[in-house]
Amino acid sequence: MNERNNKPNIPGKKQGGNKPFKFNVSWMYVMLIVMLLAIFFTNSGSADKKEMGWTDFKARVEENCFSLIIINQNNGTATAKIKPEYVAQILGKDSISAIERKNPFRAHSEPTVTVTIPSSDRFLDFYDKLGEKIDAKVEYDEGHGFLWSLLLNSIPVLLLVFLWVFIMRRMSGGGGGMFSVGRTKAQIYDKSSPNSKKVTFKDVAGLSEAKQEVEEIVDFLKNPGKYTELGAKIPKGALLVGPPGTGKTLLAKAVAGEAEVPFFSLSGSDFVEMFVGVGASRVRDLFRQAKDKAPCIVFIDEIDAVGRARGRNLNMGSNDERENTLNQLLTEMDGFASNSGVIILAATNRVDILDKALLRAGRFDRQINVDLPELNERKEIFIVHLRNIKIDESVDTEFIARQTPGFSGADIANVCNEAALIAARNGKEFVQREDFMNAVDRIVGGLEKKSKVTTLEERRSIALHEAGHATLSWLLEFANPLVKVTIVPRGKALGAAWYMPEERQITTYQQLQDEMCATLGGRAAEELFIGRISTGAANDLERVTKQAYAMVVYYGMSERLPNLNYYDSSGQDWGGFTKPYSDETALLIDEEVKRIITEQYNRAKSILTENNARHKELTTVLLEKEVIYADDLEKIFGKRKWLSRSQEILQQQSIDNPDAAAAELLRNPDDIEEEKPQ
């Protein structure tokens, strides 16, 4: 069968490769230039033309002042071209300079005079009488008539009118007059709208609690009697809150696919415009259309663009367009007028900066938390994203889910896509477990750069640094145990280490101390065994300083400032211009942060000094292999005394392959130690 006859018939697209005609904006500039040139060339000015009476014209003809006479028989006029030597005599002394100054493109053309002749026959009689006294030639022109002249003269005016209408239509967003700039930009989805792909709740993995709440909204719209018989009312609004990439917008798409009512979708930035009053006008138009199509759902993505708390504008006392838009939104959501049948669904990852009036009951009755997925939820998300990927039997979704703690739904989708790209790059027919391991390493740490040139002294310094982290993480009770450490440059880091954190909800003071001590192990090893420190610990020091500051200021874990918290969760701190403590307290905070870090640094040096021989042996192994795993540490330090739940599971499985064992351990991008060049 001919392959050309098997092309799919795509709806809304012309067959044969013919694209629909579409006006290009650049044409407007071309037409403007053409119009200006037409006006420029057609307007010859008055300097090179002159109207003359019949008597004066006959006298100039007798003086042989013209080189050519053109008779227009339609309008009874004659146009005569003046010889150069008579131009100043007929048109004036300044005519030549005036012609050049008026129209330089016509400076070298022969100026003309125009005269209304009594008739063609009378002019011929006069011309025949002169005979050989003159050398002017006579030509006849039929002309184009009055209609042609009118059309030719009206072209510039028509171009101006067309240009004006086109600009107005562009400003109004496609039609309806220039004032339609205040209309909403929301996209409407309903049964009749040609959606490219319908998303349902089956496509949303995990998020069981969040799906349950939005499914209730959809169920109310389908079966309102089930709730109204008991006197219940559906929430007027639901706010999806969570970190980026957790599936808030995907959940809204599922609502649009499941609900059998009109669905309005737009972004918070669609209300923002440079014109005053446009934002409030678009809000009014949005709710007007929603009321006409009620019951319906209005989804506002990234609502923090318009819902930021009022009163924080630096230009106090000025007219804030964003606040006017927010005021109109508050009125429409729950004002004097009724909005029955209109349900507002919004999403944001910055709920702390939203206005309190927007969050109150009656506007957003529910705040639905869409958090980072847990282990079982990550497994469900992987199952959804692996539907369209060709995998073999070596891929285990639970194994991959244990690899990716702290990953959002978007991160998991990126892992699956990256694994497929790696498999295709290596010429494989299926995506294997090894490809997923490499994909996680690629996303968390970056590409390996084995070609980066490092000196022997630098390699030894990096190995001592990473061995210091590994030693302390293995010996400390509450530190995250090491999974894998490498001195091969990866991304911007000269060395990297993966740890196995526990997915816990709270952290104790002892756990924070051990984590800080392990983080400072790299800098402590450099000072002890090399005798000098380097810039490679910049990332470690940044993390430790932030952690110590949080312990003192936020968690109240300080001896001299116990049980105090200086964090304003309400967000009413006026943008951080003032501090909630005095200068004396600020000095005390600095001293406490310095004390905590110094204590843990000295503790790290003490532990490394006691285990000098084993640390040196670990450094030697790392220099030889470049990449070591938990099994290598177990051979040197013995079994770890404190086992996490994940380690117990691994021991029960009795995995002998160190590569596979390292892959089984949890990896968290926030728990990677990097040695970055300065």
C-alpha positions, -999 to 999 in steps of 0.1 A, spaced: 0 0 0 12 35 -8 25 52 24 13 86 12 -23 74 14 -19 64 50 -13 98 65 -36 104 95 -64 129 92 -56 155 119 -86 175 129 -84 212 124 -55 209 99 -56 212 62 -44 181 43 -16 183 18 7 204 39 -12 237 32 -10 259 63 -39 282 70 -34 318 60 -22 339 89 -15 377 88 20 387 99 25 417 120 56 427 100 33 433 70 20 464 88 54 480 87 59 472 50 25 488 41 34 519 61 66 523 42 49 518 9 22 543 18 48 569 27 68 563 -5 36 566 -25 27 599 -9 62 611 -14 65 604 -51 30 613 -61 32 647 -44 54 666 -68 48 699 -50 41 733 -65 77 743 -73 79 724 -107 43 729 -118 23 760 -128 -11 767 -141 -13 792 -169 -40 810 -189 -47 803 -225 -34 837 -237 -1 835 -217 3 799 -229 0 810 -266 26 837 -260 51 812 -245 45 787 -274 52 815 -299 85 821 -279 94 784 -284 97 778 -246 84 742 -246 99 710 -257 68 688 -256 31 695 -254 7 667 -242 -30 672 -249 -55 654 -227 -87 650 -247 -108 638 -218 -105 668 -195 -96 695 -221 -62 704 -207 -27 705 -221 6 699 -202 38 714 -216 73 706 -206 95 737 -202 129 739 -217 157 743 -191 167 778 -203 132 792 -198 124 776 -163 136 807 -144 117 830 -167 84 812 -165 84 797 -129 106 823 -112 143 829 -103 143 806 -73 124 778 -90 154 756 -96 167 757 -60 131 753 -48 126 723 -69 158 706 -56 149 715 -20 112 703 -24 118 670 -42 153 659 -48 142 629 -68 126 652 -94 154 678 -95 166 668 -130 132 664 -146 117 691 -168 92 714 -150 58 717 -166 29 741 -170 -8 732 -173 -34 751 -193 -71 746 -201 -75 748 -239 -107 758 -256 -107 727 -277 -83 703 -294 -92 716 -329 -85 752 -319 -52 743 -304 -42 725 -337 -52 755 -358 -30 777 -336 -1 751 -338 -3 748 -376 -1 785 -381 32 786 -363 46 760 -386 84 757 -384 88 787 -360 87 762 -331 102 728 -325 78 716 -298 63 682 -304 26 675 -298 12 642 -283 -23 631 -274 -32 613 -241 -66 596 -236 -62 598 -198 -78 576 -172 -108 597 -163 -122 611 -131 -128 578 -114 -93 566 -119 -79 599 -105 -102 597 -75 -91 561 -68 -54 570 -72 -57 600 -48 -77 580 -22 -51 551 -18 -31 569 9 -62 577 28 -74 541 26 -40 528 38 -42 551 68 -77 539 77 -66 502 73 -36 508 95 -57 524 122 -83 496 122 -55 470 123 -38 486 153 -71 489 172 -79 453 166 -45 442 178 -49 463 210 -83 448 216 -71 413 213 -87 403 180 -119 424 178 -147 440 195 -133 475 197 -104 491 216 -122 488 250 -122 450 248 -87 452 263 -104 448 296 -119 415 287 -107 383 305 -81 361 289 -94 329 304 -96 298 283 -129 279 286 -131 241 285 -164 223 283 -179 192 265 -178 209 231 -142 223 234 -117 203 213 -92 194 241 -60 179 228 -58 153 256 -83 148 284 -66 144 318 -85 124 344 -78 115 381 -63 82 369 -34 102 355 -27 118 388 -7 93 410 -3 98 447 -19 129 463 -47 107 477 -59 132 503 -58 161 478 -76 141 451 -103 131 477 -111 168 484 -113 179 447 -132 148 438 -158 158 463 -162 192 445 -166 174 411 -191 150 427 -211 178 441 -214 194 406 -225 160 392 -249 150 421 -258 182 440 -289 165 456 -267 141 476 -254 171 496 -282 196 495 -307 171 511 -286 172 542 -282 209 542 -246 209 531 -231 235 508 -201 230 485 -170 252 494 -169 283 474 -132 280 468 -103 256 472 -66 267 474 -40 242 463 -8 248 483 25 230 479 61 232 467 68 235 429 64 204 408 41 185 432 12 184 408 -11 213 416 -17 223 380 -20 186 370 -47 182 396 -66 212 382 -64 196 347 -79 164 361 -108 184 375 -113 200 341 -113 166 325 -136 150 351 -161 178 358 -190 180 333 -193 218 337 -175 247 320 -140 252 333 -123 286 331 -85 285 332 -61 315 335 -30 327 354 -28 353 380 -5 374 358 -33 376 332 -49 402 353 -18 424 353 -17 451 326 1 484 321 -32 502 317 -50 515 348 -82 497 356 -77 468 332 -71 442 360 -103 450 378 -122 451 345 -109 416 336 -120 403 370 -155 417 365 -157 402 330 -144 368 342 -171 365 368 -197 378 345 -190 351 320 -188 325 349 -222 335 362 -237 331 327 -223 296 325 -230 286 361 -225 260 375 -188 262 365 -152 261 379 -127 290 377 -91 280 380 -65 307 388 -29 294 386 -2 312 405 -27 334 423 1 350 443 8 373 413 -24 392 421 -32 381 456 -2 394 475 -10 410 509 -20 446 507 -1 474 524 34 463 515 38 485 485 69 508 488 51 536 470 27 542 499 -1 565 491 1 559 454 -25 542 432 -15 505 432 -31 488 402 -24 453 417 -43 462 449 -73 475 429 -74 442 411 -72 423 443 -100 444 458 -122 436 428 -114 399 431 -123 399 468 -156 415 460 -165 391 433 -156 360 453 -177 369 483 -192 404 481 -227 418 482 -237 401 450 -243 364 449 -220 341 430 -239 309 435 -227 281 412 -192 295 406 -164 275 423 -129 291 425 -99 268 423 -65 283 427 -29 272 431 2 287 447 35 278 463 37 310 483 7 310 505 25 329 532 25 361 512 -12 360 503 -37 385 517 -55 373 548 -89 385 533 -83 362 504 -77 332 526 -107 336 549 -137 312 549 -163 322 523 -136 328 497 -112 299 500 -130 276 524 -104 249 519 -66 249 518 -55 216 502 -19 208 509 -1 191 480 32 180 496 62 161 483 53 124 477 62 97 503 77 64 493 44 47 483 33 78 464 65 80 445 60 43 435 26 52 421 40 82 403 67 61 387 41 36 375 22 64 357 53 78 340 66 43 330 35 36 309 50 49 277 86 38 284 100 4 272 116 -12 302 128 -47 309 124 -70 339 154 -54 358 134 -22 366 116 -23 399 94 6 408 99 2 445 136 1 441 135 33 421 112 50 445 136 42 474 163 60 454 145 93 452 134 107 485 125 143 484 117 142 447 86 159 434 63 145 407 80 168 381 114 155 393 103 119 389 90 126 354 124 141 346 142 110 360 121 87 337 128 109 307 165 112 315 168 74 319 152 69 284 176 94 269 206 76 285 194 42 272 189 56 237 224 73 238 239 39 246 219 21 218 198 0 240 164 -15 230 150 -12 266 155 11 295 172 -8 324 177 -3 361 213 9 355 199 38 333 177 49 362 206 49 385 227 70 361 197 93 356 194 100 394 232 106 396 229 129 366 200 150 380 214 152 416 251 157 409 255 166 372 275 149 345 308 133 353 337 152 340 366 128 339 384 149 314 388 178 339 425 183 347 434 181 384 469 179 399 480 151 422 480 175 452 444 185 444 433 149 441 449 141 475 432 171 490 398 162 476 402 125 487 411 136 523 382 160 523 356 134 512 371 107 534 366 130 564 329 133 556 326 95 552 345 87 584 323 110 606 291 100 590 299 63 597 310 68 633 283 93 645 250 79 657 226 104 642 245 114 611 233 103 577 254 72 568 274 73 535 261 55 504 286 65 478 315 89 475 335 99 445 364 122 437 355 123 400 344 158 391 306 160 386 289 191 375 305 221 393 318 199 421 352 184 423 340 157 446 306 145 458 291 122 484 256 106 486 240 99 520 211 79 532 187 102 551 158 90 571 124 104 560 116 118 594 91 146 603 110 161 633 147 164 641 162 165 676 190 186 689 214 156 689 206 148 653 214 184 642 247 183 661 258 151 645 249 163 610 268 195 615 299 176 628 298 153 598 295 182 574 325 199 590 346 167 586 360 177 553 375 210 565 387 193 597 405 166 577 423 192 556 435 211 586 447 180 605 463 159 577 474 186 552 482 215 575 463 240 554 427 246 544 413 253 510 382 268 493 367 234 487 346 236 519 326 266 509 294 246 504 299 228 537 304 261 556 273 276 540 251 247 551 265 246 586 261 284 591 225 283 580 218 253 602 233 269 633 215 302 627 182 283 624 189 264 656 194 297 675 168 320 659 140 296 649 142 264 670 153 279 704 182 254 707 206 277 724 220 277 759 219 315 762 187 321 742 166 291 750 130 286 739 129 318 717 117 320 682 122 352 660 104 340 629 72 357 619 50 330 602 23 356 595 45 374 571 37 408 586 73 418 592 72 447 567 95 430 542 123 425 567 131 462 572 130 457 610 143 429 631 122 415 660 152 417 684 176 443 696 212 449 686 224 433 719 204 402 710 218 402 675 253 402 690 243 373 713 229 353 683 262 357 665 281 345 695 259 315 699 262 305 662 299 308 664 300 287 696 279 259 682 300 257 650 333 258 669 322 230 692 312 207 664 344 216 645 366 207 674 345 175 679 352 165 643 389 170 647 389 150 679 371 120 662 394 121 631 425 122 653 413 91 672 407 73 638 437 86 620 449 53 607 415 42 593 409 76 578 443 73 560 434 38 547 400 51 534 418 80 516 442 55 499 413 33 487 394 64 474 425 75 455 428 41 439 392 34 431 379 70 427 344 58 437 337 38 469 305 25 485 292 16 520 308 -19 517 343 -3 515 337 16 547 324 -15 564 357 -33 556 377 -5 572 355 6 601 335 -25 607 297 -27 608 279 5 617 265 3 653 234 23 645 214 10 616 185 28 600 154 10 589 166 11 552 199 -4 562 181 -32 581 161 -40 550 192 -41 529 210 -65 553 180 -88 552 181 -89 515 218 -98 516 229 -80 485 265 -88 476 269 -65 446 282 -32 460 269 -12 430 234 -27 435 236 -21 472 245 15 467 216 19 443 192 4 469 201 31 494 181 63 496 195 94 479 186 129 487 198 159 466 198 180 498 223 156 515 251 157 489 283 172 500 301 191 472 336 203 470 334 233 447 363 252 433 365 289 443 
